[in-house]
Each structure stands twice: as structure tokens, then as C-alpha cells.
Amino acid sequence: MGTDANHERPAGSPAASVVHSLHERKETLATVESLTGGLLSAAIVEIAGVSGIFRGGLVVYATELKSELAGVPEDLLAQRGPVDPDVAAALAEGGRRRCGADWGLATTGVAGPEPQDGKPVGLVYVAASGPDGTEVRELRLDGGRDHIRAAAVIEALRLLAERIHAAVEADEAASAGEAGVAESAGDADRAGAGQR
């Protein structure tokens, strides 16, 4: 694993954290990659026990394959090109849908060495799509091609980890709310019984 957007080596393995969290939730993951070209999937499948959560991934390096395989609308690609936040979101959503996964994780951007379609080297979008919607994060990465690709993998995994954590917190809050409602109903019943 390389370094992140700040050129720092992550503490622990971002992929292991994601795999562990998904195992606990009994949820699955699919990836769709452009500039990372399989690095994201490779980082995920390095983790022992990943077969229980990883459905598969698509490497859609060519622009037309983003539409043909991942389901990105052709008109969106024609209007904005492949390096765009809405394209990143569509990649994550398409991968999730086409692979039958609970979560989709996508990368698109310009790794260099030259700008692409007027987009600068180091402009990357990562997207995570899950049961509660899709989030896209824009990255402005510096350094060489290898660093940009490695950092995109780390930042994509971090985004997914944050989304899973938010889903866990939402589930816990919902459970606490249900418990609170049940407890309030019990209190009301006890109060009513005391008034008889």
C-alpha cells in the first residue's frame, strides 16, 4: 500500500477495515475502476476472508466501457467526459447494481503524465454508493502517476469506511429510538396501571 493524499502511510490497512466492517454487517461490495486499473480490487482481495463480501469489480479504462459495462449514461459522458463527479457517482451506482452488491466503490481521474480532456493531472473523483445513497469526493493529488493511483485507492477505501461507519451509527440510533419508544410505552402502561 502506498501513501495517501497527504503522502502519509495509513495506520493499519484501509482495505482490512472495510472488509471487517462489511463482514460484521453481512453486506457486499463491488468496485468500478478507471485510473486505478484494478489496484482497488487488488487491495481488497489481499485481505483474508474477503470472498464473503467481495462480489467483483469492473475495470472500465476506455470511456465507452464506462457506459457499456458500468451503465454510465452516454449523454453524461459525452457532455462532461469521464473525469467528473457525476460520472464517478454513476460508476459506483452502476457497479453496485450490475454486481448485485450492497455497496459500490468507484474511481475516475487523471493519473498523468499528461492532462486529459482539459482536466489536470491529479484530479480524481472517488465515489461510494450504498443503501443510503451515493457520496463523491474530489481529490487534488500531486506527485507522480504511481502515487496518484495509490492515493486514489486509499482515499476511496477511506470514503467507504466513513460511509459504513455512518450507516452503523444510523442503525444504532434507530435501534435506540425504537427501544426508547418501547420504554416510553411501558412507562405509560405502568403509569396508567398505577392510576386505576
C-alpha positions as CSV (number, residue, x, y, z in Angstrom):
1,M,0.0,0.0,0.0
2,G,1.4,3.4,-0.9
3,T,0.7,6.8,0.6
4,D,-2.5,8.8,0.9
5,A,-3.4,12.2,-0.4
6,N,-1.1,13.8,2.2
7,H,1.8,11.5,1.3
8,E,1.4,9.7,4.6
9,R,1.3,5.9,5.1
10,P,-2.1,5.0,6.6
11,A,-2.1,3.4,10.0
12,G,-3.4,-0.1,9.6
13,S,-4.9,-1.4,6.4
14,P,-7.9,0.7,5.0
15,A,-8.9,-2.4,3.0
16,A,-8.9,-4.7,6.1
17,S,-11.0,-2.2,8.0
18,V,-13.6,-2.1,5.2
19,V,-13.7,-5.9,4.8
20,H,-14.1,-6.4,8.5
21,S,-16.9,-3.8,8.8
22,L,-18.7,-5.4,5.8
23,H,-18.3,-8.9,7.3
24,E,-19.9,-7.7,10.6
25,R,-22.8,-6.1,8.7
26,K,-23.2,-9.1,6.3
27,E,-23.0,-6.7,3.3
28,T,-21.3,-7.0,0.0
29,L,-19.1,-4.8,-2.2
30,A,-18.3,-4.2,-5.9
31,T,-15.7,-1.9,-7.4
32,V,-15.6,0.0,-10.7
33,E,-12.2,1.4,-11.6
34,S,-10.8,3.7,-14.3
35,L,-7.5,5.3,-13.4
36,T,-6.7,2.7,-10.7
37,G,-6.9,-0.1,-13.3
38,G,-7.5,-2.9,-10.8
39,L,-5.4,-1.6,-7.9
40,L,-8.5,-1.1,-5.7
41,S,-9.8,-4.6,-6.3
42,A,-6.3,-6.0,-5.7
43,A,-6.1,-4.1,-2.3
44,I,-9.4,-5.6,-1.3
45,V,-8.8,-9.2,-2.3
46,E,-5.4,-9.2,-0.4
47,I,-7.5,-9.5,2.8
48,A,-8.1,-13.0,4.1
49,G,-11.8,-13.9,4.2
50,V,-12.8,-11.4,1.5
51,S,-14.8,-13.9,-0.5
52,G,-17.7,-13.5,1.9
53,I,-18.1,-9.8,1.0
54,F,-16.5,-9.0,-2.4
55,R,-18.8,-9.6,-5.3
56,G,-16.4,-8.5,-8.0
57,G,-15.2,-5.5,-10.0
58,L,-15.1,-3.8,-13.3
59,V,-12.1,-2.1,-14.9
60,V,-13.5,0.4,-17.4
61,Y,-10.5,2.2,-18.6
62,A,-11.9,3.1,-22.0
63,T,-14.6,5.8,-21.9
64,E,-17.2,3.7,-23.9
65,L,-16.9,0.8,-21.4
66,K,-18.0,3.1,-18.6
67,S,-21.3,3.2,-20.4
68,E,-21.4,-0.3,-21.9
69,L,-20.3,-2.2,-18.7
70,A,-21.0,0.1,-15.8
71,G,-24.1,1.7,-17.1
72,V,-23.0,5.4,-17.0
73,P,-25.4,7.4,-19.3
74,E,-23.8,8.0,-22.7
75,D,-25.0,11.6,-22.8
76,L,-23.4,12.3,-19.4
77,L,-20.0,11.0,-20.7
78,A,-20.5,13.0,-24.0
79,Q,-21.2,16.3,-22.2
80,R,-18.7,16.1,-19.3
81,G,-16.1,13.4,-20.2
82,P,-15.0,10.6,-17.9
83,V,-13.4,12.7,-15.2
84,D,-16.5,14.2,-13.5
85,P,-18.2,13.8,-10.1
86,D,-21.5,12.7,-11.6
87,V,-19.7,10.1,-13.7
88,A,-17.9,8.8,-10.5
89,A,-21.3,8.5,-8.8
90,A,-22.8,6.7,-11.8
91,L,-19.8,4.3,-11.9
92,A,-20.3,3.4,-8.2
93,E,-24.1,3.0,-8.6
94,G,-23.7,1.0,-11.8
95,G,-21.2,-1.3,-10.3
96,R,-23.4,-1.8,-7.2
97,R,-26.4,-2.6,-9.4
98,R,-24.7,-4.8,-12.0
99,C,-22.8,-6.8,-9.5
100,G,-25.7,-7.2,-7.1
101,A,-23.8,-5.7,-4.2
102,D,-24.9,-3.6,-1.2
103,W,-22.0,-1.1,-1.8
104,G,-20.3,0.2,-4.9
105,L,-16.9,1.9,-4.9
106,A,-15.5,3.8,-7.9
107,T,-12.5,5.7,-9.0
108,T,-12.0,8.0,-12.0
109,G,-9.5,10.7,-12.7
110,V,-6.3,11.7,-14.4
111,A,-3.1,9.9,-13.3
112,G,-0.9,11.5,-15.9
113,P,1.6,12.1,-17.2
114,E,-0.5,14.5,-19.4
115,P,-3.8,16.3,-18.7
116,Q,-6.9,14.7,-20.2
117,D,-9.8,16.5,-21.9
118,G,-8.7,19.7,-20.2
119,K,-8.6,18.1,-16.7
120,P,-5.4,18.4,-14.8
121,V,-3.1,15.6,-13.7
122,G,-4.1,14.6,-10.2
123,L,-7.8,15.4,-10.4
124,V,-9.5,12.3,-9.1
125,Y,-13.1,11.5,-8.0
126,V,-13.9,8.6,-5.8
127,A,-17.5,7.6,-5.1
128,A,-19.2,5.2,-2.7
129,S,-22.7,4.1,-3.3
130,G,-24.7,2.3,-0.6
131,P,-28.2,1.6,0.8
132,D,-28.5,5.3,1.9
133,G,-27.3,7.0,-1.3
134,T,-24.1,8.0,-3.0
135,E,-21.2,10.3,-2.0
136,V,-18.5,11.6,-4.2
137,R,-15.2,13.1,-3.0
138,E,-12.9,15.2,-5.2
139,L,-9.2,14.8,-4.7
140,R,-6.4,17.1,-5.9
141,L,-3.4,14.8,-5.8
142,D,0.2,15.7,-6.6
143,G,3.2,13.6,-7.3
144,G,3.8,11.0,-10.0
145,R,1.4,8.6,-11.6
146,D,2.1,5.8,-9.1
147,H,1.4,8.0,-6.1
148,I,-1.8,9.4,-7.7
149,R,-3.1,5.9,-8.3
150,A,-2.1,4.5,-4.9
151,A,-3.5,7.6,-3.1
152,A,-6.8,7.2,-5.0
153,V,-7.2,3.6,-3.7
154,I,-6.5,4.7,-0.1
155,E,-8.9,7.7,-0.3
156,A,-11.6,5.6,-1.9
157,L,-11.4,3.0,0.9
158,R,-11.4,5.8,3.5
159,L,-14.6,7.2,1.9
160,L,-16.3,3.8,2.0
161,A,-15.2,3.2,5.6
162,E,-16.7,6.6,6.6
163,R,-20.0,5.7,4.9
164,I,-20.1,2.3,6.5
165,H,-19.4,3.9,9.9
166,A,-22.2,6.4,9.3
167,A,-24.6,3.6,8.4
168,V,-23.6,1.8,11.7
169,E,-24.3,4.9,13.7
170,A,-27.7,5.4,11.9
171,D,-28.6,1.8,12.7
172,E,-27.7,2.2,16.3
173,A,-29.6,5.5,16.6
174,A,-32.7,3.8,15.0
175,S,-32.4,0.9,17.4
176,A,-32.0,3.2,20.4
177,G,-35.0,5.2,19.2
178,E,-37.1,2.0,18.9
179,A,-36.0,1.0,22.4
180,G,-36.9,4.4,23.7
181,V,-40.4,4.3,22.2
182,A,-40.9,0.8,23.7
183,E,-39.7,2.0,27.0
184,S,-41.9,5.1,26.9
185,A,-44.9,2.9,26.1
186,G,-44.0,0.7,29.0
187,D,-43.8,3.7,31.3
188,A,-47.2,4.9,30.1
189,D,-48.7,1.5,30.7
190,R,-47.2,1.4,34.2
191,A,-48.4,4.9,35.0
192,G,-51.9,4.0,33.7
193,A,-52.0,0.9,35.8
194,G,-51.0,3.0,38.9
195,Q,-53.9,5.3,38.4
196,R,-56.5,2.6,38.5
